[in-house]
Amino acid sequence: MTKRIEELDRNFKTAVASKKDGLLWLDASDRRLTTRGLWWRAENKGVFNRLPLRAQSVVREAVWTLAKAPSSARVCFKSDTTRLSARAANEALAPMAHMPGTGHSGLALYVGAPFRMRPWRMAVPSLDKPSYEAVFFENLPRAMREYTLYLPLYNNLVKLELGFSRGARIEAPSAPALRKPVVFYGTSITQGGCASTAGSDYVSTVGRLLNLDVINLGFSGNGCGEPEVARLVGEIDAGLFVLDYAGNVQTPGLKKTLPEFYRILRRRHPRTPILLLSMICFSHVSYSIQHREGHEAKRDVMIHFYSRMRRAGDHNLHFVDGSALIPFGMDAAYVDGVHPSDHGFRIMAERLAPFIEMILETEAR
């Protein structure tokens, strides 16, 4: 009889909270907890959705379905709790051939003040049912610590409760370095495919590196630059907009959508910085001239548009060449040649963060 891996190696067992645990259970919408990365959370009455519920009748069905996943969203708080557990329920099982369940459906707990955050524990989702429980830690010496819990990248989280030790204090988290959020609009790579854990996608990683409140509006395979989505993005009072959707459109589509997307944002935000990010260097450019030329053609569209708008006087428009974010031929940087691994996402974030920091510091002067 074939045994399951958790029977062979106890380290693969998931710690489950007891039904008689004596914990204080709080819903994630409790006022003592702070949810970040979901701009319309209050309007949506606590639903973990990256777009407002009213958008269902406006955007394409695929975009709406993907918007239900709370990619890069997090629950933040300080506490002196000695134990911490979670009860989570996703809408459905979401098996993916090349992305671990811990990334598409799990939770990731980071601990520490801004610029000193470290990953502590992941909540591993069940393979058999959408709901699961997890113990992050127990018997911890009592001390006030800061916690950031990242939510699933590719599954609709319908319920989340956190269990604290009785008598634990719960306080507001530290403020981000910038009062306004940085908004990323784009593709599956923006959304976080194929990070192995929630929180290891490049958007979340940039947020930690710079202590920014980030909003992830990546829509896997469906970041196509539609004007109806641009108008929703424009509702956000952002400190910076990052447009990273070239991977989901062909060159003619990019030529058509980029000027209109830009104009829609500029009508609402005349001076807010906008960063155009071209495609990262997929593995197949190593052997396919056709793919390499396609990458370069889309990059040229963005560069020419950037140059034209800068000459017209928009010095709050910026450009970063995505090919420089993950080096050509980088080993272990991709899961499938297109979607970065954790290693690829980390390199991408570390190279992109200085550009974002420079833009934001320039704006602050």
C-alpha positions as CSV (number, residue, x, y, z in Angstrom):
1,M,0.0,0.0,0.0
2,T,1.4,3.4,-1.0
3,K,1.8,5.8,1.9
4,R,1.3,9.5,1.8
5,I,4.3,11.7,2.2
6,E,3.2,13.0,5.6
7,E,3.2,9.4,6.8
8,L,6.8,9.1,5.7
9,D,8.1,12.5,6.8
10,R,6.5,14.2,9.8
11,N,7.8,17.6,8.6
12,F,5.2,17.4,5.8
13,K,2.3,17.3,8.3
14,T,0.4,20.5,8.8
15,A,-0.3,21.7,12.3
16,V,-4.0,22.0,12.8
17,A,-5.7,24.2,15.5
18,S,-7.7,22.2,18.1
19,K,-11.4,22.8,18.4
20,K,-10.9,23.4,22.1
21,D,-7.9,25.6,21.8
22,G,-8.9,28.4,24.2
23,L,-7.9,31.0,21.6
24,L,-9.6,34.4,20.9
25,W,-10.8,34.1,17.4
26,L,-11.1,37.3,15.3
27,D,-12.5,37.7,11.8
28,A,-10.1,39.4,9.5
29,S,-12.5,42.3,9.2
30,D,-12.2,43.0,12.9
31,R,-11.3,46.7,13.5
32,R,-8.2,45.6,15.5
33,L,-6.7,44.2,12.4
34,T,-5.6,46.2,9.3
35,T,-6.1,44.9,5.8
36,R,-3.9,46.4,3.1
37,G,-3.8,46.0,-0.6
38,L,-7.6,45.9,-1.2
39,W,-8.6,49.5,-2.1
40,W,-12.4,48.8,-2.2
41,R,-12.5,46.6,0.9
42,A,-14.8,48.9,2.8
43,E,-17.1,49.4,-0.1
44,N,-17.2,45.6,-0.6
45,K,-18.2,45.2,3.0
46,G,-15.2,43.0,3.9
47,V,-15.2,40.8,0.7
48,F,-11.6,39.8,-0.3
49,N,-11.9,41.2,-3.8
50,R,-9.4,43.3,-5.7
51,L,-12.0,45.2,-7.7
52,P,-15.3,46.8,-6.4
53,L,-18.3,44.4,-6.5
54,R,-20.0,46.9,-8.9
55,A,-17.3,46.1,-11.4
56,Q,-18.8,42.7,-12.1
57,S,-21.1,44.2,-14.7
58,V,-18.4,46.3,-16.3
59,V,-15.3,44.1,-16.8
60,R,-14.9,40.8,-18.7
61,E,-15.8,37.6,-16.9
62,A,-12.2,36.4,-16.8
63,V,-11.0,39.7,-15.2
64,W,-13.8,39.5,-12.6
65,T,-13.0,35.9,-11.8
66,L,-9.3,36.7,-11.3
67,A,-10.1,39.8,-9.2
68,K,-11.6,37.5,-6.5
69,A,-8.1,36.3,-5.6
70,P,-6.6,38.7,-3.0
71,S,-3.1,38.7,-4.6
72,S,-0.5,40.7,-2.5
73,A,-3.2,41.7,0.0
74,R,-2.3,41.3,3.7
75,V,-3.6,41.5,7.2
76,C,-1.3,43.6,9.4
77,F,-1.1,44.1,13.2
78,K,1.1,44.2,16.3
79,S,0.5,41.7,19.1
80,D,2.1,40.1,22.1
81,T,0.2,36.9,21.5
82,T,2.0,33.7,22.5
83,R,0.0,31.7,20.0
84,L,-1.4,32.4,16.5
85,S,-3.6,30.2,14.4
86,A,-5.7,30.6,11.3
87,R,-9.0,29.3,10.0
88,A,-9.3,29.9,6.2
89,A,-11.7,29.0,3.5
90,N,-11.2,29.4,-0.2
91,E,-14.0,29.3,-2.7
92,A,-12.7,26.0,-4.2
93,L,-9.7,23.8,-4.7
94,A,-7.4,25.3,-7.3
95,P,-4.9,22.7,-8.4
96,M,-2.2,24.1,-10.7
97,A,0.4,22.0,-12.4
98,H,3.3,24.4,-12.0
99,M,2.4,26.5,-8.9
100,P,2.4,25.1,-5.3
101,G,-0.8,25.3,-3.3
102,T,1.1,27.4,-0.7
103,G,1.3,30.1,-3.3
104,H,-2.0,30.0,-5.0
105,S,-4.2,29.1,-2.0
106,G,-2.1,29.4,1.2
107,L,-1.2,32.1,3.7
108,A,2.3,33.4,4.6
109,L,3.2,34.9,7.9
110,Y,6.0,37.5,8.1
111,V,7.2,39.0,11.3
112,G,9.1,42.1,12.1
113,A,9.1,45.9,11.7
114,P,9.4,47.6,8.3
115,F,12.7,46.7,6.6
116,R,13.3,43.9,9.1
117,M,10.5,41.5,8.1
118,R,11.2,37.8,8.0
119,P,9.1,34.9,6.9
120,W,8.1,32.7,9.8
121,R,5.5,30.1,8.7
122,M,3.2,29.2,5.9
123,A,-0.3,28.0,6.2
124,V,-0.5,25.0,3.9
125,P,-4.0,24.5,2.3
126,S,-5.7,21.2,2.2
127,L,-5.6,19.0,-0.9
128,D,-9.0,17.6,-0.2
129,K,-11.2,20.6,0.7
130,P,-11.3,24.4,0.3
131,S,-11.3,25.1,4.1
132,Y,-8.3,24.4,6.3
133,E,-6.8,25.4,9.7
134,A,-3.2,26.0,10.6
135,V,-1.0,26.8,13.6
136,F,1.6,29.4,12.9
137,F,3.3,29.2,16.4
138,E,2.6,28.4,20.0
139,N,4.3,28.8,23.4
140,L,6.1,32.0,22.2
141,P,7.6,34.2,24.9
142,R,5.2,37.2,25.3
143,A,6.5,40.3,23.6
144,M,5.0,42.8,21.2
145,R,5.8,41.9,17.6
146,E,4.7,43.1,14.2
147,Y,2.9,40.7,11.9
148,T,2.1,40.7,8.2
149,L,-0.1,37.9,6.9
150,Y,-0.1,37.6,3.1
151,L,-3.3,36.2,1.4
152,P,-3.6,33.7,-1.5
153,L,-2.4,34.7,-4.9
154,Y,-4.7,32.7,-7.1
155,N,-7.7,31.6,-5.1
156,N,-10.8,33.4,-3.8
157,L,-10.5,33.7,0.0
158,V,-14.1,33.7,1.3
159,K,-13.3,33.5,5.1
160,L,-10.4,34.2,7.3
161,E,-10.2,34.1,11.1
162,L,-7.1,34.5,13.3
163,G,-6.8,32.9,16.7
164,F,-4.8,34.8,19.5
165,S,-3.9,33.7,23.0
166,R,-6.4,35.0,25.6
167,G,-5.5,38.4,27.0
168,A,-3.2,39.2,24.1
169,R,-2.9,42.9,23.1
170,I,-3.5,43.8,19.5
171,E,-2.4,47.1,18.1
172,A,-2.2,48.9,14.8
173,P,0.8,48.1,12.5
174,S,3.5,50.6,11.5
175,A,2.6,53.1,8.8
176,P,4.0,52.6,5.3
177,A,6.8,55.0,4.1
178,L,4.3,56.6,1.6
179,R,0.8,57.6,2.6
180,K,-0.6,56.6,-0.8
181,P,-0.3,53.1,-2.3
182,V,1.7,52.0,-5.3
183,V,-0.6,50.3,-7.8
184,F,0.6,47.6,-10.2
185,Y,-1.5,46.7,-13.2
186,G,-0.6,43.8,-15.3
187,T,-0.4,40.1,-16.1
188,S,0.0,36.7,-14.4
189,I,3.5,37.7,-13.5
190,T,2.2,40.8,-11.8
191,Q,-0.5,38.6,-10.0
192,G,2.2,36.3,-8.7
193,G,2.4,33.3,-11.0
194,C,4.3,31.1,-10.1
195,A,5.4,32.1,-6.6
196,S,5.7,29.2,-4.2
197,T,4.2,31.1,-1.3
198,A,1.9,34.1,-0.8
199,G,4.2,37.1,-0.3
200,S,7.1,35.9,-2.5
201,D,5.7,37.5,-5.7
202,Y,7.5,40.6,-6.9
203,V,4.8,43.1,-6.0
204,S,4.8,42.0,-2.4
205,T,8.6,41.8,-2.3
206,V,8.9,45.4,-3.6
207,G,6.5,46.4,-0.9
208,R,8.7,44.9,1.8
209,L,11.9,46.3,0.4
210,L,10.6,49.8,0.4
211,N,7.9,49.7,3.1
212,L,5.2,50.6,0.7
213,D,1.5,49.9,0.7
214,V,1.2,48.0,-2.6
215,I,-2.0,47.1,-4.6
216,N,-1.8,44.2,-7.0
217,L,-4.1,44.5,-10.0
218,G,-2.5,41.7,-12.1
219,F,-5.0,39.6,-14.0
220,S,-3.5,36.3,-15.2
221,G,-3.6,36.2,-19.0
222,N,-6.1,39.1,-19.0
223,G,-4.2,42.2,-18.3
224,C,-5.1,43.6,-21.7
225,G,-5.3,47.3,-21.1
226,E,-9.0,47.8,-21.5
227,P,-10.4,51.3,-20.8
228,E,-13.0,50.0,-18.4
229,V,-10.3,48.5,-16.2
230,A,-8.2,51.7,-16.6
231,R,-11.1,53.7,-15.2
232,L,-11.3,51.4,-12.2
233,V,-7.5,51.7,-11.7
234,G,-7.9,55.5,-11.9
235,E,-10.3,55.5,-8.9
236,I,-7.3,54.7,-6.7
237,D,-5.6,57.7,-5.1
238,A,-2.2,56.3,-5.8
239,G,1.4,57.5,-5.2
240,L,2.5,55.7,-8.3
241,F,0.9,53.6,-11.1
242,V,3.0,50.8,-12.6
243,L,1.8,49.5,-16.0
244,D,3.2,46.0,-16.5
245,Y,0.7,44.4,-19.0
246,A,2.7,44.1,-22.3
247,G,3.0,40.4,-21.9
248,N,-0.8,39.9,-22.4
249,V,-1.2,41.9,-25.6
250,Q,0.4,41.7,-29.1
251,T,2.3,44.7,-30.5
252,P,-0.7,46.2,-32.3
253,G,-2.8,45.8,-29.2
254,L,-0.2,47.6,-27.1
255,K,-0.1,50.4,-29.6
256,K,-3.8,50.8,-29.4
257,T,-4.4,50.4,-25.6
258,L,-1.4,52.1,-24.0
259,P,-2.2,55.7,-25.1
260,E,-5.8,55.4,-24.0
261,F,-4.9,53.8,-20.7
262,Y,-2.5,56.6,-20.1
263,R,-5.0,59.3,-21.0
264,I,-7.6,57.8,-18.6
265,L,-5.2,57.8,-15.7
266,R,-3.9,61.3,-16.6
267,R,-7.5,62.8,-16.6
268,R,-7.9,61.6,-13.0
269,H,-4.3,62.1,-11.9
270,P,-2.5,64.8,-13.9
271,R,0.7,64.7,-11.8
272,T,0.8,61.2,-10.3
273,P,3.9,59.3,-11.5
274,I,3.3,56.5,-14.0
275,L,5.9,53.9,-14.6
276,L,5.9,51.9,-17.9
277,L,7.5,48.4,-17.4
278,S,8.3,46.4,-20.5
279,M,8.4,42.6,-20.5
280,I,10.9,40.6,-18.6
281,C,13.2,38.4,-20.6
282,F,11.4,35.0,-21.1
283,S,13.6,31.9,-21.6
284,H,12.5,31.3,-25.1
285,V,14.2,34.5,-26.4
286,S,17.4,32.4,-26.0
287,Y,16.4,30.2,-29.0
288,S,13.6,31.9,-30.8
289,I,14.4,35.0,-33.0
290,Q,10.6,35.5,-33.5
291,H,10.0,35.7,-29.7
292,R,13.0,38.0,-29.3
293,E,11.8,40.3,-32.0
294,G,8.3,40.3,-30.4
295,H,9.8,41.4,-27.0
296,E,11.8,44.1,-28.7
297,A,8.8,45.4,-30.7
298,K,6.7,45.8,-27.6
299,R,9.5,47.4,-25.8
300,D,9.9,49.8,-28.7
301,V,6.3,50.8,-28.5
302,M,6.6,51.7,-24.9
303,I,9.9,53.6,-25.3
304,H,8.5,55.6,-28.2
305,F,5.3,56.4,-26.3
306,Y,7.4,57.3,-23.3
307,S,9.7,59.6,-25.3
308,R,6.8,61.3,-27.1
309,M,5.0,62.1,-23.8
310,R,8.1,63.3,-22.1
311,R,8.8,65.7,-25.0
312,A,5.2,66.9,-24.7
313,G,6.0,67.9,-21.1
314,D,5.0,64.9,-18.9
315,H,8.0,64.5,-16.8
316,N,6.1,62.3,-14.4
317,L,6.1,59.4,-16.9
318,H,8.9,56.9,-16.5
319,F,10.1,53.8,-18.2
320,V,12.0,50.7,-17.0
321,D,13.3,48.0,-19.4
322,G,11.9,44.7,-18.1
323,S,14.7,42.8,-19.8
324,A,17.1,44.2,-17.2
325,L,15.1,42.9,-14.3
326,I,15.9,39.2,-14.7
327,P,19.2,38.7,-16.5
328,F,19.2,37.0,-19.9
329,G,19.6,33.2,-19.4
330,M,19.4,33.4,-15.6
331,D,19.5,30.0,-14.1
332,A,16.6,28.9,-11.8
333,A,14.7,32.2,-12.5
334,Y,11.7,30.6,-14.1
335,V,9.2,27.8,-13.5
336,D,8.2,27.3,-17.1
337,G,10.3,29.8,-19.0
338,V,7.7,32.5,-18.6
339,H,6.6,32.7,-15.0
340,P,9.3,33.5,-12.5
341,S,10.3,31.2,-9.6
342,D,10.7,32.7,-6.1
343,H,14.4,33.3,-7.1
344,G,13.4,35.1,-10.2
345,F,10.8,37.2,-8.4
346,R,13.3,38.2,-5.8
347,I,15.9,39.3,-8.4
348,M,13.2,41.2,-10.3
349,A,12.0,43.0,-7.1
350,E,15.5,43.9,-6.0
351,R,16.3,45.4,-9.4
352,L,13.0,47.2,-9.7
353,A,12.9,48.7,-6.2
354,P,15.6,51.3,-6.7
355,F,13.8,52.7,-9.8
356,I,10.6,53.0,-7.8
357,E,12.5,54.5,-4.8
358,M,14.1,57.1,-7.1
359,I,10.7,58.1,-8.7
360,L,9.0,58.5,-5.3
361,E,11.9,60.5,-3.8
362,T,12.0,62.8,-6.8
363,E,8.2,63.4,-6.4
364,A,8.6,64.1,-2.7
365,R,11.0,67.1,-3.4
